């Protein structure tokens, strides 16, 4: 299938394609972000807070959050902060919070206020049993995970609403922020059909003067995030040559809400010289479903690794990746698992000819499903304006002009650095 061939090409290229091209400067308007814990607007209420470790107070990044009795979900950001918007008609809503290695916790959102907006999580202290459930052979475990894919993951089309964000940072300062709300027609996990995406609304802000007259463009937009769904698109990790390429070993198991989670470490075998991946797989012991995967690309061979990312570059510079990190999290509903959140962090170093200093760029791409429901046939066919897998989201996005731009859509709460970057970029553009 043509689409699957493209998916494979994108995945083998490290999920992200990077353009460095000359573009004229663009001016866009500002957006004001509300930092209160509870706010009302229109027909919805927004609740904000932070997920932290109860004992240390340390923030818990990428904690999974689900509004009890609904399909409304979100994830905390890298600083543990979150935002949830719900209809005013919903009576005493509760949110369930989960984090690997911690006990699940349910909290009434009405308890969040300006004085107490923290959700404190308790580390699990359950004794770990011996591995009697399955073979102690790590290779057999990962094979069992793949064999049970059709049983464990969504087996019908599902309409999902998701929030997408991509940022580019030059050295320590943000140069570009783009965000979007998209609708995903998620195909069954056993189907060869690729997921379909259409754009609801989007916005961007960029200070091109920070990019040395160069603009980074990330090709693929939300598809980069979707193709990290390794249970739907196994081409990068779970290939036919997986056992020949990787070593799998058991790490210490952990728990989520008293449910045993097997942890597998994996890395490329010593005789494999091509850039491959290393990291951890978190597997639910009850049904052998992949709950989460956190991994990085081996960048030992920088020249080969650079070929995986750079499609065009300046004639007067060399470009090397110094960081390539990936994360995919799944959620469970009624015994079925589905894509919930993914994140990509890509760092590039530009070594300029005849220049004293080099330039570092760090791009972050993340997407979280915020709501979903079974696909209505008529609705599933209504994707005439669908995005192409080669989309460049910054070309589709508009400016940051409306204070309440997202309305009732749920979004990933921006880190403080992103929030301040938006305001800083705007001030610089206004001066010009």
matplotlib code that plots the C-alpha trace (Angstrom):
import matplotlib.pyplot as plt

x = [0.0, 1.3, 0.5, 2.2, 5.3, 5.4, 5.0, 7.9, 10.1, 9.2, 9.9, 13.2, 14.2, 13.8, 10.2, 11.0, 12.2, 13.9, 14.1, 16.4, 15.3, 15.4, 12.1, 11.1, 10.3, 6.7, 4.8, 2.1, -0.1, 0.1, -1.9, -2.6, -2.6, -4.6, -2.7, -5.5, -6.4, -10.1, -11.7, -15.0, -15.7, -18.7, -20.3, -17.2, -15.0, -11.2, -9.4, -5.6, -3.1, 0.1, 0.8, 3.6, 5.3, 3.6, 6.9, 9.3, 7.0, 8.8, 6.6, 5.5, 5.8, 3.4, 1.0, -2.1, -5.4, -8.9, -12.2, -14.1, -17.1, -16.1, -13.5, -12.0, -8.3, -5.2, -1.6, 0.5, 3.4, 7.1, 6.6, 3.7, 1.2, -2.2, -5.4, -8.8, -11.9, -15.3, -18.9, -20.6, -23.4, -21.1, -21.8, -18.9, -16.4, -13.6, -10.3, -8.3, -4.5, -2.0, 1.8, 4.2, 5.5, 2.7, -0.8, -3.7, -5.5, -9.0, -9.7, -12.8, -11.8, -13.8, -11.1, -8.6, -8.5, -5.9, -4.8, -4.5, -4.1, -1.7, -2.5, -0.1, 0.7, 1.9, 4.7, 3.8, 5.2, 3.8, 6.3, 7.3, 6.5, 8.7, 8.2, 5.9, 3.3, 5.3, 8.6, 11.6, 12.8, 12.5, 12.3, 9.3, 7.6, 7.9, 6.7, 3.6, 2.9, 2.8, 0.7, -2.0, -2.2, -5.5, -7.0, -5.6, -6.0, -8.9, -10.4, -12.8, -12.5, -12.4, -12.8, -10.3, -9.7, -6.1, -3.9, -0.6, 2.4, 5.8, 8.5, 11.9, 14.5, 17.7, 20.3, 18.3, 15.6, 12.4, 12.3, 9.0, 5.8, 3.0, -0.1, -3.2, -6.3, -6.9, -9.5, -8.1, -9.9, -7.9, -8.0, -8.2, -4.9, -5.1, -5.9, -3.4, -5.2, -3.3, -4.9, -6.5, -6.1, -8.0, -7.2, -9.8, -7.7, -4.1, -1.9, 1.8, 4.4, 7.9, 10.8, 12.7, 15.5, 16.5, 17.0, 20.0, 17.7, 17.1, 13.8, 13.4, 10.3, 9.1, 7.5, 4.7, 3.1, 0.7, 1.7, 5.1, 3.3, 0.9, 3.7, 5.2, 2.3, 4.5, 1.6, -0.1, 3.1, 5.7, 8.1, 10.7, 11.0, 9.0, 10.3, 10.9, 14.6, 13.9, 15.4, 18.5, 18.9, 18.2, 18.9, 16.0, 16.5, 14.3, 14.7, 13.1, 9.3, 7.0, 3.4, 0.6, -2.3, -1.3, -1.1, 2.2, 4.1, 7.0, 9.9, 12.1, 15.4, 16.4, 19.5, 21.1, 23.4, 27.2, 27.6, 25.0, 26.6, 23.6, 22.0, 19.3, 17.4, 17.7, 15.3, 12.6, 9.2, 6.5, 4.2, 1.0, 1.3, -2.4, -2.9, 0.6, -0.3, 2.4, 1.6, 4.5, 7.8, 10.6, 13.6, 16.4, 18.4, 22.0, 24.0, 27.5, 27.8, 26.9, 27.4, 24.9, 22.5, 22.5, 21.4, 18.2, 17.0, 18.4, 16.7, 18.2, 20.9, 23.0, 25.9, 28.2, 27.6, 27.6, 24.6, 24.7, 22.0, 23.1, 19.8, 16.9, 14.4, 11.0, 8.0, 4.7, 2.0, -1.2, -4.4, -6.8, -10.6, -12.9, -10.1, -8.9, -5.8, -5.3, -2.9, -2.8, 0.3, 3.6, 6.6, 9.7, 12.8, 15.3, 18.5, 20.7, 24.1, 25.0, 28.8, 29.3, 32.2, 34.4, 32.3, 33.6, 30.5, 28.2, 24.4, 22.2, 18.6, 16.2, 12.8, 10.0, 6.9, 4.1, 0.4, -2.2, -5.6, -8.2, -11.4, -12.6, -15.7, -16.6, -16.7, -20.1, -19.8, -21.1, -18.7, -15.7, -16.1, -16.2, -12.5, -12.3, -10.0, -7.7, -4.0, -1.3, 1.5, 3.9, 2.1, 4.2, 2.0, 3.6, 2.4, -1.2, -1.3, -2.5, -1.4, -1.7, -4.4, -7.3, -7.0, -9.5, -8.3, -8.9, -12.3, -13.5, -10.9, -8.6, -4.8, -1.5, -0.7, 2.3, 5.5, 6.3, 9.2, 6.9, 4.3, 7.0, 8.6, 5.3, 5.1, 8.8, 8.7, 5.7, 7.5, 10.5, 8.2, 6.3, 9.6, 10.4]
y = [0.0, 3.4, 5.1, 2.4, 2.7, 6.4, 5.5, 3.1, 5.8, 8.3, 5.9, 4.7, 8.4, 8.8, 9.9, 13.5, 15.2, 18.6, 21.3, 24.3, 26.9, 30.6, 32.4, 36.0, 37.2, 36.9, 39.0, 37.5, 38.7, 37.8, 35.5, 36.0, 32.8, 32.6, 31.1, 30.8, 27.4, 27.5, 29.8, 30.0, 31.0, 30.3, 27.0, 25.3, 25.5, 25.1, 23.4, 23.8, 22.2, 20.2, 16.5, 16.0, 13.4, 13.5, 13.2, 15.2, 17.7, 16.9, 17.3, 14.2, 14.8, 13.2, 11.8, 10.3, 11.9, 10.7, 12.4, 9.5, 8.3, 10.0, 9.6, 13.1, 12.7, 14.7, 14.6, 16.7, 18.6, 18.2, 20.3, 18.3, 21.0, 20.2, 21.9, 20.3, 21.9, 20.5, 21.5, 23.4, 20.9, 18.1, 17.6, 17.1, 15.7, 13.6, 13.0, 9.7, 10.2, 7.4, 7.4, 4.4, 3.5, 5.4, 4.5, 5.7, 8.7, 10.1, 13.7, 15.9, 18.8, 21.1, 20.7, 22.5, 26.2, 29.0, 27.9, 24.1, 23.1, 20.2, 16.5, 14.6, 11.0, 8.3, 6.0, 2.3, 0.2, -3.2, -6.1, -7.4, -11.1, -13.6, -13.8, -16.9, -15.5, -16.0, -17.3, -15.4, -15.2, -11.5, -12.4, -14.6, -11.8, -9.3, -11.9, -12.5, -8.7, -8.6, -11.8, -10.3, -7.0, -7.8, -8.8, -5.9, -2.8, -1.1, -3.3, -0.8, 2.7, 5.4, 9.2, 11.0, 14.6, 15.5, 18.5, 18.8, 21.1, 21.6, 24.0, 25.0, 26.4, 28.1, 27.5, 28.6, 30.7, 29.6, 30.7, 29.0, 27.6, 25.9, 24.3, 22.6, 20.7, 17.8, 15.1, 11.6, 8.7, 6.0, 2.8, -0.7, -1.9, -5.0, -3.0, -2.1, 1.2, 4.2, 6.8, 9.8, 13.3, 16.6, 20.0, 21.7, 24.9, 25.9, 28.8, 29.6, 32.2, 32.5, 35.0, 34.2, 36.6, 34.0, 31.4, 33.1, 33.7, 29.9, 28.3, 24.8, 23.1, 19.8, 17.7, 15.4, 17.4, 15.2, 12.2, 12.2, 11.7, 9.0, 7.0, 6.6, 4.3, 1.3, -1.2, 0.3, 1.1, -1.5, -0.7, 1.0, -1.3, -4.5, -5.5, -9.0, -8.5, -7.3, -10.3, -10.1, -6.4, -6.0, -7.6, -7.7, -8.1, -7.8, -4.8, -4.5, -4.7, -1.9, -1.2, 1.2, 1.1, -2.3, -3.7, -5.4, -3.9, -5.8, -3.6, -4.7, -3.0, -3.2, -2.1, -2.9, -5.8, -5.0, -6.3, -3.9, -0.6, 1.2, 3.8, 1.9, 2.4, 1.7, 2.2, 0.6, -1.1, -1.1, -4.1, -4.7, -8.2, -9.0, -9.0, -8.4, -5.1, -2.5, 0.4, 2.7, 2.8, 5.3, 5.1, 7.0, 6.8, 5.6, 8.7, 7.2, 7.4, 11.1, 11.1, 8.2, 9.6, 13.0, 11.4, 10.2, 13.7, 16.3, 16.7, 20.1, 22.1, 25.2, 24.8, 26.5, 24.3, 20.7, 19.5, 16.7, 15.4, 15.4, 14.2, 12.0, 10.9, 9.3, 8.4, 6.7, 6.1, 4.0, 4.2, 1.5, 1.7, -1.3, -3.8, -2.2, -0.1, 2.9, 5.7, 8.3, 10.5, 10.7, 13.0, 13.5, 15.6, 16.2, 18.2, 19.4, 21.1, 23.4, 23.8, 26.9, 27.3, 30.3, 31.1, 31.0, 29.7, 26.8, 26.8, 24.3, 23.7, 21.6, 20.7, 19.1, 17.5, 16.2, 15.2, 14.0, 12.5, 14.6, 12.8, 9.9, 7.9, 5.1, 6.2, 6.9, 5.7, 9.0, 11.0, 8.8, 9.5, 13.3, 13.8, 15.6, 18.2, 15.6, 16.4, 14.7, 12.8, 15.3, 18.3, 21.1, 22.4, 25.8, 26.4, 25.6, 27.6, 31.1, 33.7, 33.9, 36.6, 35.4, 35.3, 32.4, 30.8, 27.2, 27.7, 24.5, 22.3, 20.6, 21.2, 20.3, 23.0, 24.9, 24.9, 28.2, 28.6, 28.2, 30.7, 33.3, 32.6, 33.4, 36.8, 37.5, 36.7, 39.0, 41.9, 41.5, 41.5, 44.6, 46.5, 45.8]
z = [0.0, -1.0, 2.3, 4.3, 2.1, 3.1, 6.7, 6.5, 4.9, 7.5, 10.4, 8.9, 8.8, 12.5, 12.4, 11.6, 8.4, 8.8, 6.3, 6.6, 4.0, 3.4, 4.3, 4.8, 8.3, 9.3, 11.9, 13.9, 16.8, 20.5, 22.8, 26.5, 28.6, 31.8, 34.7, 37.3, 38.8, 38.0, 35.4, 33.6, 30.0, 27.8, 28.7, 30.2, 33.3, 33.1, 36.0, 36.3, 38.6, 39.0, 39.6, 42.1, 44.3, 47.8, 49.7, 47.7, 45.9, 42.7, 39.5, 37.7, 33.9, 31.4, 34.1, 32.4, 33.4, 32.7, 33.7, 35.4, 33.5, 30.2, 27.4, 28.2, 28.8, 29.0, 30.1, 32.4, 30.8, 31.5, 34.6, 35.9, 35.1, 33.5, 32.3, 31.9, 30.4, 31.1, 30.5, 33.3, 33.2, 34.5, 38.2, 40.6, 38.0, 39.2, 37.5, 37.7, 37.6, 37.0, 36.8, 36.6, 40.0, 41.8, 43.2, 41.1, 42.6, 42.0, 42.9, 42.7, 40.3, 42.5, 45.1, 42.9, 43.7, 43.9, 47.4, 46.7, 43.0, 43.5, 43.1, 45.3, 44.2, 46.6, 45.4, 45.4, 48.1, 47.0, 47.1, 43.7, 43.1, 41.2, 37.5, 37.5, 35.1, 31.9, 30.7, 32.0, 28.4, 27.4, 23.7, 24.4, 26.3, 23.4, 20.9, 23.1, 23.2, 19.4, 19.1, 21.4, 19.6, 17.9, 21.3, 23.4, 21.2, 19.5, 16.9, 15.2, 13.7, 16.4, 16.1, 18.3, 19.2, 19.9, 20.7, 18.9, 19.7, 18.1, 19.3, 18.1, 20.5, 19.4, 22.1, 25.2, 23.6, 21.8, 18.2, 17.1, 18.6, 16.6, 18.0, 16.5, 17.5, 15.1, 14.5, 14.0, 12.3, 14.0, 12.1, 13.8, 15.1, 13.0, 9.8, 7.1, 6.6, 7.8, 10.2, 8.7, 10.2, 9.6, 11.0, 13.3, 14.0, 14.5, 15.4, 15.3, 16.5, 15.2, 15.4, 12.2, 13.2, 15.8, 13.1, 11.3, 8.3, 8.3, 9.1, 10.4, 9.0, 10.5, 7.8, 8.9, 11.7, 13.7, 11.6, 13.3, 16.6, 15.2, 13.6, 17.1, 17.8, 17.5, 17.9, 14.9, 12.9, 14.0, 11.2, 13.4, 16.5, 16.0, 12.6, 11.2, 12.0, 15.6, 17.3, 15.0, 15.7, 19.4, 22.8, 25.2, 29.0, 32.1, 34.3, 37.8, 37.5, 38.8, 39.5, 38.4, 40.9, 42.2, 38.7, 37.9, 35.0, 33.4, 32.3, 29.4, 28.4, 24.8, 22.9, 19.5, 19.3, 19.3, 15.7, 14.4, 13.2, 11.8, 14.1, 16.0, 19.2, 22.9, 25.8, 27.9, 27.2, 29.9, 29.6, 31.5, 33.1, 33.1, 29.4, 28.0, 26.4, 25.8, 28.1, 27.3, 25.4, 26.1, 23.8, 22.1, 18.9, 19.1, 17.8, 18.0, 14.2, 13.8, 10.0, 9.4, 12.0, 10.3, 7.0, 8.8, 9.6, 7.3, 3.9, 3.0, 4.8, 4.3, 1.9, 4.5, 7.4, 8.8, 10.8, 13.3, 15.7, 19.4, 20.8, 19.6, 22.2, 21.8, 24.1, 23.4, 26.1, 25.7, 27.7, 28.6, 28.5, 29.1, 28.5, 25.2, 24.8, 22.5, 21.6, 24.3, 24.1, 22.3, 22.4, 20.2, 21.2, 18.5, 19.0, 16.1, 16.1, 13.2, 12.7, 10.6, 8.3, 9.1, 12.2, 15.8, 17.5, 16.6, 17.0, 18.8, 17.9, 20.0, 18.5, 20.5, 19.0, 21.2, 20.8, 23.3, 22.7, 24.7, 23.7, 21.6, 20.5, 18.2, 14.5, 12.9, 9.3, 7.8, 10.0, 9.1, 5.5, 6.1, 5.7, 2.4, 3.9, 5.4, 5.9, 3.9, 5.8, 4.2, 5.8, 7.3, 10.1, 10.3, 6.8, 7.8, 11.1, 11.6, 14.2, 18.0, 18.0, 20.1, 24.0, 24.1, 20.9, 21.9, 23.4, 25.0, 23.4, 25.9, 25.3, 26.9, 29.4, 28.1, 30.1, 31.7, 29.3, 26.3, 27.8, 28.4, 25.0, 23.2, 25.0, 24.5, 20.7, 20.4, 22.1, 19.8, 16.8, 18.0, 18.3, 14.7]

ax = plt.figure().add_subplot(projection="3d")
ax.plot(x, y, z, "-o")
ax.set_aspect("equal")
plt.show()
